[in-house]
């Protein structure tokens, strides 16, 4: 049941996003668009409630509960960012707005951009680990049933760590723009 609900939430997210942007830019109904887009967080609330009910009804904590926590964490951290980026692209394509700025490609600005993305990943991991810790306490921290939830906490921390290392490489070894090739000097 939880897996089906995770898939439904993901599909629902994209359907609501497409509907909200279509209503905003094709129909010109900005308030209705905002109302549709504000329904997106309700999907995560439903998923959280269903996961809690599943555990309360005696379901054995498993990978699906961990995946639900990671999904909710990712949506909390990246949901608004994703909506904003796609809104800017839709405004450009459908309403004649200027093209959205592209992420910086080189140097410190790129490192700052990657650091910002890593902070979002850190937030996602913190939310997921917090939800998983609540589930561990609920099922009993010392019980074997808590082990799959603890493994998902470690998975979330690994993702945060790997993304942190990747973001750090942009700071330590910043990418530099390619220098145009100089024509060979002409000999006399």
N, C-alpha and C positions, 0 to 999 in steps of 0.2 A: 504494500500500500504506500509506503513512504517513497519508494523509488518512483512509482507512478505520479505521486504528488510533486516530487522534485522536477520531473519532466514537465508536468502540467504547469508548474510555476515558471519554468524557463520559457516554455512556449507562450504562456500568458504574458510574461514580461515583454517579449518581442511583439506580440499582437497588440497589447495596450500601447506600446511605444509607437508602432506604426499607425495605429488608429489615432492616437493623440497628435502625432505630427501631421497626419493627413487632414484631420479636422482643423488644425491650426492653419496650415498653409494652403490647402485646397479649398476648404469651405470658409475660411476666414473667421472661425469661431474660437477666439483665443481663450475665453473663460471655460468653454466646454473642453477645450484641449487640456487646460490645467486640471480640470476635474478628472479627466481620464488618466492623465499622468500621475495624479495623486492616488489613484487606485493601485498603482504598482506596489507600494510598500505593504498593502493589505495581503498580497500574495505571500510575502515572507511571514507575516503574522499567522496566516492560515497554516503554513508549513510548520512553523514553530509550535503552534497549538496541536497540530496533528502528531508531531513527534512526541510532545509531552504526553498526550493522551495514549499514544502507543506504548510508551514506557510505563505509564500508570496502570494500563490494563495488563501488565505483566509480560510484555514482549521482551524477548532476550535482546539486550543491547548489541547491535551489530554494526556492520559497515554502513548500512543505510542511514543509521542515526548520525554517524560521524560525517557522512557525506552531506546530510541535511544541514548540520552545523557549519560546515565549510561553505556550502552554498549561501547560507544566510550571511555569513561573515563577508564573503565576496560581494554580495549584493549591497550590504551596508556600506562597504568601502568604495566600491566602483560603480554602483548603480547611478548615482547622480552625475558622476563624471561621464559615464557612457551616454546618459540622456542628453547632457549638455553638448557633448561632441557631435552626436547625431542630429541634435536640433540645429546646431550651427551649419552642418552639411545640408540639412533639409532647407534651411533658410536661404542658403546659397543657390541650391538647385531649383527650388520652387518659388522663392519670393524675391529673387534678384539681389540678395544681400551679397556683400563681398565674400570671397572665399575665406573659410576659417584659417587661422594661422596654423602652419605646420609646426611640428615639434622642432626645436633646434637640432642641428645636425652635428655641431662641432663644439669642442672646448668646454669651458665652464658652464655655459648655458645648457648644454646637453647633459652635463653631470647634474646640474640642479634639477632639470626635468626628470631624469632617471631617479634622483633622490626623492622627488615628490611622489613618483609612482611607487617607490619602495615604501614610503610612509603609508600609502594606501594599503599596500600588501601587509604591512605591519598591523594596521587597524583591522584588516580582514582576519589576520591570524589571531589577534587579541580577542575579537568578538567570537570567533569559532572556539578558541580555547576556553573562553569564559562560559559559553553555552555548554561545551563538553564537560567542564568542571561541575557545572550545576547538575548535569545528567549523572556524573560520577557520584556526587553526593546523594542524589536521589536514589540510585540503585544500590548504594553502599560502597564507600571507598575501598574497603578491605575485601570485597567480594570478587570472585573470579569474573562476574558479569561486567565489572567495570573495566576489565583489561582491553576490550576492543575500543572503548572510548578513549582510554589513555594512549593507545596506538595512534588514534586519529589526532590527538593533541600533538604527539611527536611529528606526525606528518605535516601538520600546520606549521610547526616550528621549523621543520626542514625547508618548507617552501619559503618562509620568511627569510631564513638564513641564506638559501641559494640566491634568492632575488637580491638580498643585501650585498652579497659578494659580486653579483653582476653589476649592480648599481655602483659599487665601489670601484670597479674597474674603469668606469667612465670618468671617475675623479682622478684615479692614479695614472691612467694612461689615456688622456683625452684624445679623441679622434681629431685629426687636423685636416683641413681642406687640402685637396691635391693641388700641388703647385703646377702651373702650366709649364709644359716643356719648353725649354729655351731652344731656339734653332741653333744648330751647330755653327760655330763661327766660321766665316768664310776665310779661306786661306788665299794669300796673294800669289 
